[in-house]
Amino acid sequence: MGAVTYPNTAVVDFINKYFVPLQVNLQSDSNLPARHRVFWTPTIVILDTDGIEYYRFYGFLPPDEFIPQLQFGLARMALEKQNFRQAIIELNGIVDKHPKSDIAPEAQYWLAVSEYKSTHNVDILLGAWRKLKKDYPNSIWAKKVSFVKD
């Protein structure tokens, strides 16, 4: 990823805006790889300021897939901290700006959950899941909401 993804201007800007990046060599004497269960590279781990993990992903990704994955990590952190408003912002960002990314169907799923948790309106939840079924019919996330009637 060092030759393609990390030098990309959009990736650099996104990381610098939202993260404190740390790159650790697996062969180093650092205990970080073991502490965070890193066994393969690249492993991207999204942690909060207390070191609590909220999301991780593995392997090379080109910039147009890497940025949505990072943004999804921010969304998952917000969702798990019950900051539904921020989760909605991040998930909408993925669905709107990166609708063809591999993470977009999952983002649409969790967007529906975040909107429901924020409003307690089941119609919003079901409507967003219908959109998921329509926009991403072949995804595993569409299967997870296949019980929702059209």
N, C-alpha and C positions, 0 to 999 in steps of 0.2 A: 504494500500500500504506500510505501515511502516514495515510490517513483510516480504514482498516478494520483492517488487520492489525497494524501496529506499535503502535497504542494498546491493543490487546487485552491484558488483564491476564495471561492464560496465556502469551501470546507474550513479553511483557515479562519475566515471571518466568523463563521457559525461557532466554531470551537472557542475562539477568543471572546465571543460575546457571552456564551453561556456556560463555559466549563473552565476548570483549571486542569489542563492536560498533564498527564504523567506517563512517561514511557519507561518501562522497567525491563531489563534484560533477564530472561529466565535463568541464565547461567550465573547471574550475579549472586553475591552473598546476601542479598536482601531477602527478608522474610515475606515481602509483599505477595509474590506469586503463590506461595503456600497459603497465606492468610486469606487470599481472595480466590483460592481454588483455580488458579490459572495453570492449565496444563498444555495449552496450545496457543500458537500465535497466528495472527493477531487475535487477541481477546479484548473486547471493549467492555468495560464495566462502568456503569453509571452509579455513582455514590453521592450521597448528600454530604453536607459539611461534617456530620458526625460519623462518616464512614459506613453508613447503612446502605446496602446495595438495593437498587430498585430495578435494574435492568442490565442485561448483558447480551452481547452477540459476538459471533466468532467469524473468522475468515475474511478474506479480501472482499471488498465491495467498491464499485466505482462511485464517484462523487454523487451521482444522481440517486443512488440507493443509500449511501452512507449518511447523508444529511437527514433524510426522513427517519432513519433508524435512531440517530441521535435525538431528534425531536421527539420520537416516540418514547425514548428513555425519560425525557423531561416530562412528558405527559403521564407516564406511569408513576413517576415520583409524585407529581401533583395529585393524581387520582388516589394513590395509596395514602397520601397525607390528607385526603378529603378536601383538597383545594380544587373543587369541581370547576370553578370558573377558569382557573389556569389550565386545567386539563382540557377543557373545551377549546380554549384558545390554541393550545398546542396540537390537539387532534384535528381541529378544523384546518390548521396550517398544513398538516400532512395531506388530508383529503382534498383540499383546495389547490395546493401548490404541487403536490406529488401524487396525483390520483392513479398514475400507472405504476407507482412503486410497489414492490412486493409487500410492504408493510401496510399499505393503504386499506386493504380489507379489514385487517385487525384494528386499525385506527378507527374505521367506521363503526365497528362493533363497540369499542370502548367509548367512542364519542356518544353513542346512544346511551350507554350506561351512565356516563358523566352527566348528560343532559337530564336523564331520569333522576339521578341522585340529587341533582341541583333543584329540580322542579317538582319531583314526585308525580309527574304527569305521565301515565302509562301510554297515552296516545303518542307522545313524543318518542318514547322508547320504541314502540311498535312501528311507527312511521320511519324512524331511522334504520331499524332492522329490515324493513321492506326495501328501503333504498339500498342497503347492503346486498340483499338478495338480487335486486335488479342490476346493480352496478358491478357486482363481483360474483356472478352466479356459480362459477366453478371453484370458488375458494372454500377452504375448510370452514371459514367464518360464516359463509352462507349456509353451510350444512348445520352449523351450531344454532342457527335461527330458522331452520327449515320448518319448524312447527308453527311459525307465524303465518297466518293466512294472508293472501294477497288481497 
